[in-house]
Amino acid sequence: MRLHGGAGSPYSDAFIGFDPAVTIVSDTTQSDLGERYLMKCKRLIVAEYKGELTAKPGFVWASATAIRQAISQSTFINIDLRGLLSLSPWRPASGEKTLSPRNSMARKSLKRQVRAHVLGKIFEKTTPRTAGLTPVPLEQLSNWAITDRGLYENENEQGFAVEFFNVQASLREKSSWSQPLVNSIGPGYCGLACRETGEGLEVQVQLARETGLALGWGLAPTRLFYPGSGGADGPAAAEPAGDKLLSTMESDEGGRFFKDASTYELYTPESGADDLPDRYWINLAELKLLLNMSNICTIQLRGLASHILAL
């Protein structure tokens, strides 16, 4: 709607208007950070373009091979693009021109049946939000101090401040503006446990309850610690025992956070280490089905799912 009076966003008409060359592949509403936002959701659209489309300045067409290579690099593909790659169709057959996992066990898992009893165990544990949320004036927040430069905790409990910044970015819709940014005091950790069975790769997800999620809950990776939750050095209990398969450092979105980052990691856990209540082993066919449902999977799980393409 361009209420800020800035320039339009490139290619937006291909997603919200009509273009006979465009076929919508996936169109869902997905939750954002449930412990930093109140019921914020994003519409994620994957579209196939069947005509000739020239890349504008700042854009590039990337091959499936290049995407898989880029996925294994830290802070190169932002978390929203990682989520879109997770929602994109994955082919169970390998090839340079198809977006498919490199790992043969992952491709095998994509061919498996979706098991109703497995998904049933997850959804039977979900309950709608019952407690209401009431906004309060900033001055009434306990443990927070308001200054000319932002909002700060008196005692470190949540591990972040909200600070005011002047921003200049020549390629954005507006070239300069002022805004608050969340600034956490340390890194976070997101880990997704993986195991190989006779039927292919499986991953372990957990049912997480977060205040700001639209439903009050979401499917999250096996281990999840927000930036700042463990102080300046990060959460002490974050890194699990087991073998690391793929690990990168990823930033939260730069439009609302100041250099907040978390380790995103696929790992093989020690036997029984993460077999806790409300955690479930699912195959990749089931993961892909859940990812393409609206407001079911958390943003961290969407980001980690993209790692599987480069495993």
N, C-alpha and C positions, 0 to 999 in steps of 0.2 A: 504493500500500500504506500510505501515511501513517505510515511508520516514525518520522517526526519528531514525531508526536503532534499535528500541526496540523490545520486544517480541510481539508475535501475540496476538490477542484478543480471549479469550475462546468462543467457540460456533459460531464464525463468519461464518464458512463454512455452517452451517445449514440455514443461511439466504441469503448468496450471492452465494452459490454453489448449487449442486444438491444432494439431499438426498431423496430417495423414501419414507422414513418414515415421511417426512415433508410436510405439506399442508399449504400454505400461506392463512391466513384468511383476513388480511388487509395489504396493502402496499401503503402508501401515503407519499407525501412530505408535511411537516408541517413547518410553519414559526416559527422563534424564536423571541426573545424580539425586538420589532420594534423600541423602543426608545433607544436601546443600541447597536444594530447590524445593518449593512447595508445589507439588502436582504439575511440574513443568513437563510438557511432552513435545516431541518433534515429529513432523510428518516426514518419513523417509521414503523416497520414491526411486525405484530402479526402472529405467526405461531403455528400450532397444530402439536405436535410430537406424532406419533402413535407407536413408538417402546420403547425400554428400554433405558433410558438416565440417567446415573449416575451423581449426582450433584458433581461438582468439588469443591476443597477447596475455600471457600468464597461464594459459591452458595447454595441455598436451594430451594426445592420444597415447595410451600405454598398453602394451601387449600383456597377455596373461603371464608370460615368462617374466617380464619386467615387474609386474605387480607382485609375483611371488618373491622375487629378489628384494623388492622394496619392503615387503612386510617384515622381513627379519632385521631391518635396520631401525634403530631407536629414533624416536621423535622425527620421523620422516613422513609417515602417513598419519594424519590426525585422527582422533578417535571417532569423529563422525564418518569419515571415509572408511575407516576400518569397519564400522557398523554396517555401512552400505555394502561393502564387500561380503560381509557375513550374510546379508539378506539376498545377495545375488545368487542366481542358479549355479550350483556346483555340479559338474559332470563327473560321473563315476569312472569315466574312461580318461586316461592321461592323454595329453597332447599340448603342443605349444599354443594352439589357438583356442583352447578351452580353459575356463576358470575351474580347474580341478586341483585337489590336493596332490602334492608330490608323493606323499606317502601311500604305498599300496594298501596298507591296512586301513587307512582312512577312506580310500576309495571303495574298499570292500564294505566298510561300515555304511556308506551311503546307499548301498543296494539292499540293506536289511529292511525287514518289515517294521512298521511302527507298531509297537506292542501296547494294546489298549490297557492292559493291567498295570504297566509301568507308568503311563501317563495318569491313569486313574489314581495311583498311590500319591502322585504329586498333587493333583487337583482336589483330592478329598481332604487334604490338609489346609487348603486355602479357605480363608473366611473373609467376608467383606469387612471393610473398615467400620468399626462401631464407635470409637471415641471421636468426638468432634475436636476441631482445632480452632482456637480463638486468637486472632491477632492482638498484640498488646503494644503500647507505645514503647519506643526504644528506651526511654528513660526508666521504664519499669522492669527492664531486663535485669535479673540478678547476675552479678559477676561481670558485668560489662560496663566499660567507661567510654563516654563519647568525648572526642576531642576535635579540634579543627582539622586534623589529618585523618580521622576515621574512628572506628570502633575497635576496642581492644579488651581482651579478657584481663580481669584483675588477677585471677589465679588460672593457670593453664589447665583447662578441662577438655575443651574440644580441639584445641591446638591450631586455631587460626584467628586472624584479624580481618577486618574489612577496611581497606585503605583507599584514599582518593588519589586518582592519577589524571594527568593530562596526557593525551595520546595523539600522536601524529602518524598517519598511515596513508600515503599518497594514492594507493591503489584501491582503497575502500570506497564505499558509496559516499562517505563524508571524509574529508582529508584530515580533520582534527576534531577532537571532542574531549570532554571531561567525564569521568565515571568512577564508581567504586569498583574495586577488585578484591576478591578473596585472596588472602596471602597466608598460606599455611606454614608452620614452623619446621616441617620436616616432610619426607617423602611417604608415600603409601605403598601398598602391596596388593596385587591381584594375582591369584594363582589358580590354575585349572588342572586338576589331577587327571591323568590319562592312564589307561591300561589297555593292553592288547589281549583279546580273547580269540578263540577259534573262529569267531565270526567278524573279526575286525576290531577297530579302535573304539573304545568307549571313554566318555568323560564323566566326571562327577560334578553335579550341580547341587546347590543348596537353596532352600527356601528361606529367603531373607526378608525380614520385616524392617522397613525404613519409613520414617515419619512422613517424608515428602512424596512418596510414591502415590500415584493416583488410586491404586487399589489397596495401598497399605502394605503390600508385599510384592516380591518379584523373584524370579529365578536368577541367582547370582553364581559367580564362580565358587570353587571349593573354599577358597580362602580370600577374604576381602577386608582390607584395612584402609580407611580413607587417609589422605595426606594430613599430617598433623596429629593423627590419633596416637602415635607413639612418641611424641616429642620430636626434638631436633634430629635424632638419629633414626627415626622410623620405628614401626612396631617391633618390639623385641621378639614376639612369638610368630612373626610373619613367615619367614622362610621355613618350609617343611623339610623333614628328613626324606631323602630320596634322591633320584637322579633328575637333574635339570635337562629338559629337552630343547627348549627355546626360550630365551629371555631377552626382553627389550625394556627400555625406559620410555614411558609415554606421558605426554602432557594432557592435563585437562584442557578444556577449550580456552583459548587465549582471550576470548572476548569477555570473560567473567572472572578469570583466575590469573594471578600473577605467578607464573612459573611453578604452579602446582604440578607435581609429577608423581607417578607410581611405577614400580616394577610390574610388568605384565609377563607372566611366566607359565609355560606348560611344563609339567613335571610328572614323573612316575613316583608315587608315594611308596613308602615302606608298607608292608602288609598290615592292613587294619588301621593305619595311622589316622586316616580321615573318615573312618566308618562311624559317623556320629548321626544322631537323630536329624531328620529333615534334610538328609543328603541322599542323592540318588544317582546311580550309574545309568547312563542312557547312551544309545548308539547315535551315530551322526545323522541318520534319517530322522530320528526323533528330535535331535537338537535343531535341525533345519526347520522342521515343522513348528517347533516352539518359537524359534527366532522370527518366523514370518507371521506370528500372531501379534496383534497389537497389545502393547503394555504388559507383556509377560516377562520378557528377559531384560535384565538390567543393562545399563550402558557398558558396565565392565565386562559382562558376559559376552555382549556383542563384540567388543573390542578383542577379547581373547579368542573368540571363535575364528577371527581372521587369521590368527597365528597358525591354525591348523593347515591352512593352504600352503604354508612354507615349511611345515614340519618335515 
